[in-house]
């Protein structure tokens, strides 16, 4: 078990990108499943006490995930993700945009490029998020994306530990 796991989060306003690298003490297959299965995504995606609730997800090229981040009071913030490329267990790409409850996207959005690799039982996830506009990226940052996404990845770490020890 690796106790010295990599975690990096950087923002490049000039290129309108956010780059995140996070390692997990879990095998590639399980980490991939946690990123690509609605039931598992809903257990870790987003910051507590908010909860993710996927309305539908079709993980295939051209498929979509439509989900809400739900506050403890029941307030919903919807997002739509469209899967644009999938290379099983190594990479997937998606276009992500905020949306209303009727699936109408609030453009512009962002392109996510998510890469997976495993070495000695540790899986590295490397994420590049390219925003179509600097204003959107700044809105993500203002909404607490770094803290919220960091918390979500910690929750994923906890979930993977639970699933690995079953």
N, C-alpha and C positions, 0 to 999 in steps of 0.2 A: 504494500500500500504506500503510495507516494504522498507524503505529508507536505511537500513543497510544491504545490500546484501553481501553475502560471495563471495570472489574471492581469490583463492590460485593457485599458479603456482610453481611447484617444479621439480627439475631435480635430478635424482639419477644415476650418471654415473656408479657406481658399478653394479647396476641392469639393466642398459641401459633403464631406464624408465623415462617418463615425466608424471606428475600427475597434472591435472587441475580440480578445483572445482569452479563452477560459479552458482550463483543463479540469477533467473529472476523473475520480477514482472508480471508473466503471468501463466495461468493455464497449467497443464501438457499436455493436448491435443494439445494446440497451439504450445507449445515448441517442442513437439514430431514431429508435422507436419513440423515445420521449419527446423528440422534436417533430415527429411526423404522425402521431396518433392523437386524435382529439381528446380522448379520455385522459391521457397522460399530460398533454399540454395544459388542460384545464386545472391540473393539480399544482402547476408551478408557474405558469405564465402570469406575470404581473405582480405588483407589490401588495403585500398584506396591509390592511385588511380587505383590499379589493379582491375579487375573485373573477377568473375568466370563465365565461360560459359560451361554449361553441354551439351555434345554432345548426351549422352544417359544415362538413369538411370532406373534400374529395381530393386526396393527395395523389394527383397525377398531373402530367403536363396539361395545362389548360384548366385544371381543377381549381377550386377555391375553398377558402376557409372564411366563414363569416362568424364573427364572435363579438361579444360585449365584455367590457370590463365593468363589473357591477360593484357599486359601493355597498357598505353595510346597510345604508338607508334605502338601497334599491335603485339608485341613480345608475343609468347605463350610458357608456361611451362605446360606440360601435366602431369596428374596423373590418376591412375587407382585404384579404390576401389572395393573390392569384399566382399559382405556381407556373413558372415560365420554363424551368429546366430541372430535371431530376436525374442524377447519376447515383443510383442506389448505394447507400452507406458511405459515399464520399463527398457529395455536394448536392445542394438544391438551391435554386434561385426563386425569388418571389417578388412580386410587386405589391407593396403594402400602402394602403390609404385609409385615413379616417373615413367614416361613413355615417349615414343616418340609419335609423332603424329599418328603413325600407331598401337597404343595400345600395343607396346612391352614394358614390364616393365623393369625398371632399378633396378635390385635386388642388395642387399637385401632391404626389405621393413620393415613395422612396423605393429603390431597388435594393433588395437584400441578397447577398451572395454568402452562403453559409457552407463552410468546408469542414469536413470531419477527417481525423486521422488518429490512429491508435499506435502506441508504442508501449510494450511491457505492461499491458493492462490499464494504461492511462489514455483516455481519449481527449484529444484537443479539438475544440470547436473554434474556428476562426471566422469572424463575421465582418463583412464590409457592408455598410449601409450608405448608399449614394442617394442624396436628396436632390430632387429636381430643382428646388429653389433654396436659397440660403434662408429665406423667411420661414419655410417649413422646418428646416433643421433647427433654427433658433426657437421655433414654437415647441418642437419636441424637447429641446433642452430646458426651456422655461417650464414645461409641464412636468419636469423631474425625470426625464427619460433615464439619465445616468443612474440615479439612485434607485428608481423603480426596476430597471433592467438588471442592475447589480443584485437587488433583492430577489428578483425572479430566478436568476442563475444560482443564487445560494439555495433557494427553495428546490431547484432542480437537483443540486448536489445532495440535499437531504432526501429527496424522493429516490434518487439513484441508490443511495446508501440503504434505504429501506428495502428497495426491490432486490438489491444484490445480496442482502442478508436474509432473505426469505428462504 
